[in-house]
Amino acid sequence: MLKPVPPTEMPAEGVIPRTPPLNYEAEQALLGAILMNNRALERVSEFLQPEHFADPVHGRIYGACQLFASRNQIANPVTLKTFMAADTGLQELGGDSYLAQLAASAATIINAEDYARLIFDLHLRRELIAVGEDMVNDAFEPELDMDAKTQIEVAEKKLFDLATAGQADGGLKEFKHALIEAISQAEAAHKREGKLSGVTTGLRDLDQKLGGLHPSDLLILAGRPSMGKTALATNMAFNAAKAFRTEIQPNGEKKVVEGAIVAFFSLEMSSEQLASRILADRAEISSHKIRQGELTHEEFERLVIAAQELHQLPLYIDDTPALSVSAVRTRCRRLARTNGLGLIVIDYLQLLAGTTGRKSENRVQEISDITRSLKALAKELNVPVIALSQLSRQVESREDKRPQLSDLRESGSIEQDADVVMFVFREQYYLERAEPGRRPDEAEDKFNTRYADWQKRCAEVFNTAEAIIGKQRHGPVGSVRLFFDGQYTRFGNLDNWHGTEIPTE
């Protein structure tokens, strides 16, 4: 027995009346199938919920069936009769007789999932209509604390949540399927020249330590000011984009075999400043000379040639200040859908705002929300996310200024959510600012010895840096020495075998 469609308001003259998309017969057929054979519930309960039914009474009947199933009890017209005796909506439809009619109009258990998919699809259409109405109403009534761009971000989030609702892809799967995926990753790593399972950083020793940047990982890159966090992140992003390479599979699809398409969110520097850094590196011209325009004709030609080489680089930069996590998520989803995406870099974590429209009680709570959201984004898009982070000033008060995990600002949440925590450290920076002076009553030869030791130490660490891996879920921790050229803001491989025979594989 189909319920009559509820009356609607009289439409204006010339306007065709439209009712929300629904199908009471499909809801009745599905409920009948469940009441006749509770196994039908197993096929649909993972994606179909009571609120997806257009008729609230049908939703409550479905919810009651779910409750009985959770208790390992049989749900049929007889058992539901007492449970739903107080439901006035069901009584208006006929009470016990309506439950019997539902059982009589049962679909087969084979067709139950098809009816459930139809019910869910109609629910999505009704929700889509509601989102559209909310968008129109919000646009007509602007609020001071929510500008048009923020409204767009909120609308995009609602649409994405609606698009991903009811997906059953994240359920339990047999271990053999996970094993096949792991073997596929190992095979891909074996075929690559660098023998990496993740995206290359372009830095040999760092790649060997990390195995590349792994999909779904959140990597925190931290350091004190002037240590080179942004320079290292820029180098890694450039190297990954430069190495990007695809192959056509037998089925005609493109598959990424090396490198990545990179999204770089620069909340501190402008896109022009980042581009200047990369140009300085490739053209081997001081970034200061580029900014000042103090270039010779030959240097300018090198700059133009380097720019032409970088023109096709799959590197996307967003320098919008004070971005929210939801905005980052929206823009990454859009890029992944239109051009593809293999690596996300955020410079830096503390400049991100929390979830749109949500005010945290304190900054620590907001940072926790941000790191959880970034880890969720990495898993959702299955790409590595590199987030730069500041360190607290307590590093400066220690004699050994090598950073450690406890130096992270709001370290609890950042350390917990990250898969890899890496610090950038340049001892040269501190040594150059600690030139020894002669102490009162200090003998000249003793001072000369102390000064010579300082010069020797400066020479040992000149143009070098350390990438200190303080946490890694997939491998060992430790320190990796890198070459650093401050003139071109460039990190590179350090020649650790200089003066000796380089071992061969």
N, C-alpha and C positions, 0 to 999 in steps of 0.2 A: 504494500500500500504506500503510495508516494504522497508525501505531505504536499499540500498546495503551497505554491510560492507565496511568501508573505506580500501583502499589498504594498505598493510603493507610492510615493507622492505623485500627484498628477503632473505630467511633464508640461513644459510650456508649449504653446502652439507651434507646430512645425518641428519640434524636437522629438526624435525617436527614443522612446524609453529603453533603457538598458539595465539589466539586472546583473549582479555580480556572477561570475562564472561558478557554477556548482552543478552537482549531479547527485541527487538524493538516492536514485536507484542504485548507483554504484556503491554508495555507502551502505545501503540496505543489503545488497548482495554480499559485500565483504563481511559485514557483521553476521549475516546468516551462515556464511562459510565457517567463521570462527566458532559460532555457537554449536554448529554441528560437528566440527572437528577442530579441537584447540591447537592442533599442529599447524594450522594455517597461520596462527599468530606468530610462530617462529619465523615465518618467511617475511613478515612485514614489520615486526615490532622494532627493528633496528633503525628504520628511517621514518616510520609513520607514528605520530603522536596524537593524543586526543584532541589537541587544539587545531589539528589539520582538518578536522571534519567541519563541513559547513553547518550542519545541524548540531547545536550544542548537546542535545539529548543523545545523538549518535556518538558524540565524543565521550560523553559520560559512560555510555554502555561499553565503548571500547576501552576506556580507562579501567572500568570494573573488571573486564576480561583480563587486562594486564595484571591487575592486582591479584586476581585468583591464580593466574599462572605463576606469579612470583611466590605464592604460597603452596605451589604444587597441588592446587585444587582444580577441579573441573568447573569450567564456566559454561553453563547452558541455561535455557529458560527457567528451569526448575530452581537452580542454585541462585540465579540472579533475582528471582522473584522476591525473596525476602530481603536481599541486600539493597535493592532499589525501590522498596515499597514506599519510601518517603520522598521519592523524586517526583515532584509535582509535574514536571515537564513530561515524564514518561506516562504518568497517569492520564494526562490530557490526550495522549496518543492512544490510550487503550490499556495501558498497564501490562498485565500478564498476556493478554491476547496479542498485543503488539510484538512482544518478544517471541511468541509462537509464530506470528506471521513472518518475522525476520528469519527464523529457522526454516520456515517453509520456502522462503525465497532465496535459499542459499545457493551461492555459486560453488563450483567444484573447488577443491583445494588447489588444483592445478592453475585455475584462473585467479586465485586470490591475490597473487602479487600484482597481476595486471590491473585489477581493480584498485589496489592500494596505490600503485603508481599514478593512476588517473586522479585519485582523490588528492594525492600530494601535489600533482601538477596544478590542479585547480586551486589549491591552497596558495601556491606560489603566485598564481595570477592575481588572486585577491590581494595578497600582500604587496604585489607590485603596484596595484592600483592605489593601495593605501600609501605607499612610499611616494608615488607621484602626487597624491593629494597633499601630503605633508610638505613636499618640496615647494609646491605652489603656495601653500599657506605661509610657510616660513619666509618665502621670498617677498610676499606681500606685507609681512609684519617683521621688518628687520629689527634686530636687537643690537644694542651698543657694543656688547661683548662678543658678538658673532658676526663678522663681516661676510661678504658674499663668497670669498674663497673658502672660508671655514665651513659655510653651509654646503659648498660643493664637496668638500672632503667628507663631511658627515653623510651626505647623500651617497657618495661613492662607497663609503664603508657599509651603509645599509644595503646597497645593491650587492656588494661582494658577499656580505653575510648571507643574504638571501640566495645568492648563486651557489654558495657552498653548503647551505643547509640541507640536511638529510643525506649527505654523502656517506656511503657505507664503506669507503676505501680504507678507513683506519681501523678496521676490525682485526680480530685474531686471524693469523695466517700460519700455515704449517711451517715448521723450521726449514724444510727443504727449499721453500721459496726464498727465504732470507739467505740461505746458503748459496743458492744460484746467483742472487744479486751480489753477494760477497765475492764469488768466483769471477763474475763479470767485471767487477772493479779491479780485481787482481790481474785479470787478463789485459784490461785496458792499460794498467800501469806497466805491465811487462812489455807491451808493444811500443810504449813511448820511449823515446831516447833517454829521457831523464829518469825512467823507472819510477815515476810518481803516480800515486793513486789520486792526487788532488791537483788543484790549479797551481802552476809554478809561480814562485815569487821572483824568479830570475836570478836568485842568489844561491849559488851552488851549495854552500855549507848549510845554509838555513833550510833549503829544500831537503837535504839529507836528514836533518834533525827532525823536521816536521812531516816529511813525506808529502810536501805540498800543502795547499789550503784545501781542507776536506769539505765536501758539500754538507750543509746543515750545521756547520760548526760556527760558534761565536768566538772570535779571536780578539782579545783585548790587547792593544799596543799602548803601553804607558811609558811615561818619562817626565822628567822635570823640564821646564822651559829651556830652549836652546840645545836640547839633546839631539834633535833631529827626528821627532815623531812624524811630523807632516812630510818631511823629506823621504823618510823610509817608506811611509804609506804610499806616497806618490810614485816612488820608484817601483814598488811592488805592483801597483795598479797599472803603471805603464808597461812593465815587463809582461804581465798577464795579458794585457790587451795586444801587445806586439806579437806575442806567441800564439794568438788566436788562430785556429785552423780547423776547418771542417772537412768531412768526407761524405760523399754520397753513398748511402747504403743500397743494397740490392733492391730494397722496396721503394727506392726513390727519395727517401727522407735524408735530410742533412743531419749529421751527427758531429758534435764537437769532440775532437780528438786531442786538442792541446789548447792551452790558454783559456781566455774567457772574455765575454763582453762585460764591461765594467761600468758600474754606476758609482760615481764619486760625489758624496754630499759634503760640500765644504761650507761649514757654518761660520768659519773664522776668516778665511781668505777668499778673495774674489776668484772667479774662473780665469780672469786675465792673469792674475798673479800665479795661479797654478800652471797655466799654459807657459808663462815666462820661465818657470822653474824647469819644466820639461824641455823647453827650447834651449835653455842654457846648458842642460845636460847633453842634449844631442849635438848641438853646434859647438860645444866646448868653449862657450863665451861666458864670462862672468855675468850673473844675473844683475849685479849692480850696474854694469856697463850697459846692459839692455835697458834698464829703467832710466838711466841718465841719458841714453842716446849717444853715448861716447863710443861709436863703432866706426871702425875703418871700413873702406869699401869692400875689402876682402872678407871681413867679419860679417858684414851685412849680407853678402852673397851666401856665406855659409848658413846664416840664419834663415834665408829664404829657402835654401835647399832642404834644410832640416824641417821647415814648416811644411814643405811639399810632401816629404816622407811621412810626416805625422798626420797628414790630412785625412787619410782613410782609417785612422786608428779607431777601433770600436770602444771608445772611452767617452762616457757621458758625464757631464759635470753639472751639478745643481748647487748654486751658491746662494740660495734663498736663506736669509738669516732667520734664526729663532724658529726653525721647523719643528713641528710636533711629530711624535712617533707615527701617528696615524697618517700624516702627510707623506712621510718616508715610505710607509707600507703601501699606500695608494700609488705613489709614483713608481715604485719598484714593480708592483703588480702590472702596471700599465706598460712599462718597458719590457717586462718579461713576455707579455702577451703580444706586443707589436714587433719587437726586434730580437728578443731573447735576452737572457741575463745569466751571468756566471759568477759574478763577484760584486759585493757591495762594500764600499768603504765610507765610513762616517768620521769626519774630523770636526768636532770631537764630541764625545759622549755628554759632557757636562753642559754643552750648549743646546742640547735637545730639550724640547718641552715635553711634558707628559701627555697622556691621552687627551684628545680634544674634549673640552668641556668638563674635565675632571680636575678638581683642585685637591692637591695632597696636603696632609697636615704638616709635613716637613719635607725637606729636600731629600733625606735618606729614603723615605718612602717613595718619592717620585723617581729617584734613580733606580730603585728596585723594580718599579713598574716599567721603566724604560729598558733595563737589561733583559727582563723577562720577555718583553715585546720583541726585542731584537733577536733573542734566541728563537722565539716562535716564528719570526719572519724567516730566519735561516732555515728552519725545518720546513716551513710551508712552501718556500720557493726552491728548497733543496740546493742552496748555494752558500758558500762561506760568507760571513759578515765580519769585516774588520772594523772595530770601533776604537778610536783613539781615546785615551783617558789621561787626566792629570794625576800627578802624585802630590801627596801632602808635603808641607815644608819640613817635616821632621827629618827628611833625608839630609838636609843641609846641616843639621846639628850633629850628625855623626861623623866620626873620623873616616870610616869606610862609607863612601857615598853611593855604593852600589845599591840600587833599589831592591826591595823585597815585597812580598805579597801584602804585608801589613801596612805598607806605605800607600796603598791604593785609597783614594778618597771613597768613602762609603764602601769600604772593602768587602763587607759581608755579602752584599748582593752581587757585586761585580765578580768577585772571586767564585761565588757559588754558581752563577749562571754561565760563566765562560767555560769553553772547552780548552782554550789555550790562553794563558796570560804571559805576555812577553814584554820585557822592559828594554828601552834603549838607553845605553850609558856610554858617555865619552869622557874618559879620564883626562884627556887632553884639555878639555874645557876647564876643569877644576885646577889642574896643575898650572896652566898659564896664568891663572888668577891667584896663585899662591907662591909667587916668586919670593924666595927667602931674602930677608934683609939682615944686615949685620946687627947682632944683638950687642947691648952695652957690655963692655969688658970682654968681648969675644975675641980670641986670638985670630989674626988674619988668616993663618994657614988652616985653622979649623973651619972658618967661614968659607974659605975657598973650596975646601973639601965638600962641605955641605952644599955649596952652590953647584959644584961639578956633579954631585949625585943628582941634584934636581934637573940639571941639563940633560944628563944621561937618561933619566926617567922620562923627560919630555920627548926625547928623541925616540925612545922605545914605543911610545903610544901615539906619535905624530901621525895624523891622517888615518887613525883607526877608531873603531867603535865596537861595542859589544851588544849583541842581542841576547839578553838573558831570559831564558825560558823558565819561568817560575812555576808554571803548571801546564801539564799536557795530558789529556785523558787518553790519547792514543799512543803515547810513546814517552821517551825519557825527557827529563829536564836537564838543564845545563846551560852553558854559555857558548855562543858562536861569535867569533871575531870577524869583523867586516872592515872593508876599506871605506873611508869617508873622505870626500873632497868637498870642503866647505865652500870653495870658490864656485863650484857648479851645483852645490847642494845635491851631491850624488853619492849613493851607497853602491858598493860593488864587491866583487869577490876579492879576498885578501890572498896574496901570493905567500902562502905558508911554507912553500918549498923552495923559496929563493935561495940559490947557492948550493942546493943539493939536487940529487937526481929525483925527478918527479916519478912516483911509482905509476906503473901502468896496470890496467885492469887485467 
